[in-house]
């Protein structure tokens, strides 16, 4: 049995307690930052004793890693639901961008937890983005093969499109909570789909 498996709850009650700790850690780390959050503040927020924390996690870093992986899984499910029935890759880009911004606005603490990870565990931080980039690259290659997008460097495109989404998330979903996300997503999608070259200069 691995060390990680040894800490997995053996009962449904234990799983609920573990989830309470994760939810509290999400709020504490997302709200305070990793350095300011502590095991004592996390357990106080969760309403459990500090000793209970160590039944499920060894360190605060372990909780952060678990939250980053959870964010990745939750976001991928959200995006899959949003774009799953898109008639084309271009329409999937439109729907996916808006779905991402809406997810960030609805989950600001999780979003901040991922950003905190770059200063705590660069490996898990990079894994988070590498996993997304590989999935994105595969989707773009498939769309290219179907003739839905013009040929290009799929990996570069994947990272560029991810970068656009992440920065828009910072600016309009986190910092400016009243911004119209459909309007922002549509403006960004227009640039992605049509580029910056004026229409009368397209060859």
C-alpha positions in Angstrom: 0.0 0.0 0.0 1.3 3.4 -0.9 1.7 6.1 1.7 -1.0 8.2 0.0 -3.4 5.3 0.1 -2.7 4.8 3.8 -4.1 8.2 4.4 -7.3 7.6 2.4 -10.4 7.4 4.6 -11.8 3.9 5.2 -15.4 5.1 5.9 -17.9 7.5 4.4 -17.7 9.6 7.5 -13.9 9.8 7.2 -14.3 10.9 3.5 -16.7 13.6 4.6 -14.2 14.8 7.2 -11.4 14.8 4.7 -13.5 16.8 2.2 -14.3 19.3 5.0 -10.6 19.9 5.5 -10.0 20.3 1.7 -12.9 22.7 1.4 -11.5 24.7 4.3 -8.0 24.7 2.9 -9.4 25.9 -0.4 -11.0 28.9 1.3 -7.9 29.6 3.5 -5.2 29.2 0.9 -7.4 30.9 -1.8 -8.2 33.8 0.5 -5.0 34.3 2.6 -2.4 32.8 0.3 -0.4 29.7 1.1 2.1 31.4 3.4 -0.5 33.0 5.6 -2.8 30.0 5.8 -1.8 27.4 8.4 -2.9 24.0 9.5 -4.4 25.6 12.6 -6.4 28.1 10.5 -7.5 25.4 8.1 -8.7 23.0 10.9 -10.4 25.9 12.7 -12.2 26.8 9.4 -13.1 23.1 9.0 -14.3 22.7 12.6 -12.0 19.8 13.3 -9.0 19.3 15.7 -5.5 19.7 14.4 -4.9 16.0 15.1 -7.6 15.1 12.7 -5.8 16.9 9.9 -2.9 14.4 10.2 -5.2 11.5 9.8 -5.7 12.5 6.2 -2.7 14.7 5.2 0.9 14.9 6.2 1.6 18.5 5.4 0.0 21.7 4.2 1.8 21.2 0.9 0.0 17.8 0.5 -3.4 19.7 0.8 -2.3 22.2 -1.9 -1.3 19.4 -4.3 -4.6 17.7 -3.8 -6.5 20.9 -4.4 -4.6 21.6 -7.6 -5.4 18.1 -8.9 -9.0 18.6 -7.9 -9.2 21.9 -9.7 -7.9 20.3 -12.9 -10.4 17.4 -12.8 -13.3 19.7 -11.9 -12.4 22.2 -14.7 -12.0 19.6 -17.3 -15.4 18.1 -16.5 -16.9 21.6 -16.7 -15.4 22.3 -20.1 -16.3 18.9 -21.5 -19.9 19.5 -20.6 -19.8 23.0 -22.1 -18.2 22.1 -25.5 -19.1 18.4 -25.8 -21.9 18.9 -28.5 -20.2 21.7 -30.4 -20.6 21.3 -34.1 -17.0 22.5 -34.8 -13.7 23.3 -33.2 -14.3 27.0 -33.7 -17.6 26.8 -31.9 -15.9 24.8 -29.1 -13.4 27.6 -28.7 -16.2 30.1 -28.3 -18.2 28.0 -25.8 -15.0 26.9 -24.0 -13.7 30.4 -23.4 -17.0 31.6 -21.8 -17.3 28.4 -19.8 -13.8 28.8 -18.4 -14.4 32.4 -17.4 -17.7 31.4 -15.7 -15.9 28.6 -13.9 -13.2 31.0 -12.6 -15.8 33.5 -11.3 -17.7 30.7 -9.6 -14.5 29.1 -8.1 -12.1 32.0 -7.3 -10.5 30.2 -4.3 -9.6 27.2 -6.4 -8.2 29.4 -9.1 -6.0 31.2 -6.6 -4.8 27.9 -5.1 -3.5 26.9 -8.5 -1.6 30.2 -8.8 -0.2 29.7 -5.3 1.2 26.3 -6.4 3.8 27.9 -8.6 5.6 29.2 -5.5 5.2 26.0 -3.4 5.5 23.0 -5.8 6.5 23.9 -9.4 6.2 20.3 -10.4 2.4 20.0 -9.6 1.9 23.5 -11.0 3.5 22.5 -14.3 1.7 19.2 -14.4 -1.6 21.1 -14.1 -0.9 23.1 -17.2 0.9 20.3 -19.1 -2.1 18.1 -18.7 -4.4 20.7 -20.1 -2.0 21.6 -22.9 -1.7 18.0 -24.0 -5.5 17.5 -24.1 -5.8 20.9 -26.0 -3.1 19.9 -28.4 -4.8 16.7 -29.2 -8.2 18.4 -29.8 -6.6 20.9 -32.1 -4.8 18.2 -34.1 -8.0 16.3 -34.5 -9.8 19.5 -35.7 -7.0 20.2 -38.1 -7.3 16.7 -39.5 -11.1 17.2 -40.0 -10.3 20.5 -41.9 -12.0 22.6 -39.2 -9.0 24.8 -38.6 -6.0 25.6 -40.8 -2.7 23.7 -40.2 -0.3 25.1 -37.6 1.8 24.2 -34.6 -0.8 22.7 -32.3 1.3 22.8 -29.2 2.1 26.5 -29.6 -1.5 27.2 -30.3 -2.6 25.3 -27.2 -0.4 27.2 -24.9 -1.3 30.5 -26.5 -5.0 29.9 -26.2 -4.6 28.8 -22.6 -2.6 32.0 -21.9 -5.4 34.1 -23.3 -8.0 32.4 -21.1 -5.9 32.5 -17.9 -5.1 36.3 -18.3 -8.8 37.0 -19.0 -9.7 35.0 -15.9 -7.4 37.2 -13.8 -8.6 40.5 -15.2 -12.3 40.0 -15.7 -13.4 37.0 -13.6 -11.3 37.7 -10.5 -10.4 41.3 -10.4 -13.5 42.8 -12.0 -16.4 40.8 -10.8 -19.0 43.0 -12.5 -17.6 42.6 -16.0 -19.9 41.0 -18.6 -18.3 37.6 -19.2 -20.2 36.9 -22.4 -19.1 40.2 -23.8 -15.4 39.6 -22.8 -15.5 36.0 -24.2 -17.0 37.2 -27.5 -14.4 39.9 -27.9 -11.5 37.5 -27.2 -13.1 34.8 -29.5 -13.3 37.4 -32.3 -9.6 37.9 -32.1 -8.9 34.2 -31.9 -11.1 33.4 -34.9 -10.2 36.4 -37.1 -6.8 37.5 -35.9 -5.6 41.2 -36.0 -5.2 41.6 -39.7 -7.8 44.0 -41.2 -10.4 42.2 -43.4 -9.3 44.2 -46.5 -5.8 42.9 -46.1 -6.6 39.2 -45.8 -5.1 37.2 -48.6 
